[in-house]
Amino acid sequence: MKKLLATMLTATLLISTTTPAMAKQRVTCKSFKTQKQAQAYYNKRKKAGLAGWKSLDRDKDGKACDCLPGGNGKHCPKKKKR
C-alpha cells in the first residue's frame, strides 16, 4: 500500500510540474499557445529557482513570449530570411 501511494504521489508531482511535450525538449515560446500560458510557466519556474525560464523573456522585461496571442507584440524576434 505504501509503495502504491508513493508511486501515485510521484506521478502526480511529475504531471503537475511538466507537460509531456515539455518533459523531453527545451521549452521555447513555440511550446505554448498563448502568452498567458507561457507567463504562468515562466513565473512558476522562476519562483521555484528552476531552470528553463530565462529563454522565454528575451528582452528581460519580465513578460514571457510577448509575441504570442495575448501578448503586447513588442520586441518580437525577427523571422529568419530563407
Secondary structure per residue as TSV (DSSP state, phi and psi in degrees):
chain	resnum	aa	ss	phi	psi
A	1	M	-	360.0	-42.9
A	2	K	H	-63.3	-38.3
A	3	K	H	-64.7	-40.9
A	4	L	H	-64.1	-44.3
A	5	L	H	-63.8	-41.1
A	6	A	H	-63.7	-41.5
A	7	T	H	-64.4	-43.4
A	8	M	H	-64.9	-40.4
A	9	L	H	-64.6	-44.5
A	10	T	H	-61.7	-44.9
A	11	A	H	-62.4	-41.5
A	12	T	H	-63.0	-43.1
A	13	L	H	-64.5	-41.5
A	14	L	H	-65.2	-42.4
A	15	I	H	-66.9	-38.1
A	16	S	H	-75.6	-19.8
A	17	T	H	-99.5	-21.9
A	18	T	-	-142.1	158.6
A	19	T	-	-103.1	159.6
A	20	P	H	-55.7	-39.2
A	21	A	H	-66.8	-29.4
A	22	M	H	-91.0	-14.0
A	23	A	H	-68.6	-31.3
A	24	K	S	-113.4	-5.6
A	25	Q	S	-130.9	165.7
A	26	R	-	-69.1	135.9
A	27	V	-	-85.5	126.8
A	28	T	-	-130.2	177.0
A	29	C	G	-60.7	-27.7
A	30	K	G	-67.0	-14.8
A	31	S	G	-75.4	-10.4
A	32	F	-	-121.8	154.6
A	33	K	S	-91.7	-31.5
A	34	T	S	-132.2	160.5
A	35	Q	H	-64.6	-35.3
A	36	K	H	-62.0	-41.7
A	37	Q	H	-64.3	-44.8
A	38	A	H	-63.3	-40.6
A	39	Q	H	-65.2	-40.1
A	40	A	H	-62.7	-44.0
A	41	Y	H	-63.1	-46.6
A	42	Y	H	-56.1	-51.1
A	43	N	H	-62.4	-43.3
A	44	K	H	-63.9	-47.4
A	45	R	H	-66.2	-42.8
A	46	K	H	-63.6	-46.9
A	47	K	H	-62.5	-36.7
A	48	A	H	-80.3	-8.0
A	49	G	T	76.1	23.0
A	50	L	-	-94.4	160.3
A	51	A	S	-80.3	167.4
A	52	G	S	101.6	8.1
A	53	W	-	-109.1	-25.9
A	54	K	G	-63.1	-36.9
A	55	S	G	-69.0	-13.7
A	56	L	G	-83.2	-11.8
A	57	D	-	-125.5	75.9
A	58	R	T	-66.2	-31.1
A	59	D	T	-94.5	2.9
A	60	K	-	55.6	42.4
A	61	D	S	-102.7	4.2
A	62	G	S	87.4	-1.0
A	63	K	-	-112.5	122.9
A	64	A	S	-83.2	137.6
A	65	C	-	49.6	58.7
A	66	D	T	-54.7	-26.3
A	67	C	T	-89.3	-3.8
A	68	L	S	-76.7	159.9
A	69	P	T	-53.1	130.4
A	70	G	T	98.2	-12.3
A	71	G	S	-87.2	177.9
A	72	N	-	-84.3	-10.5
A	73	G	-	76.1	7.1
A	74	K	-	-94.2	154.0
A	75	H	S	57.8	39.8
A	76	C	-	-77.2	143.7
A	77	P	-	-63.9	143.1
A	78	K	-	-73.7	142.2
A	79	K	-	-73.7	142.2
A	80	K	-	-72.0	137.8
A	81	K	-	-82.4	143.0
A	82	R	-	-93.2	360.0
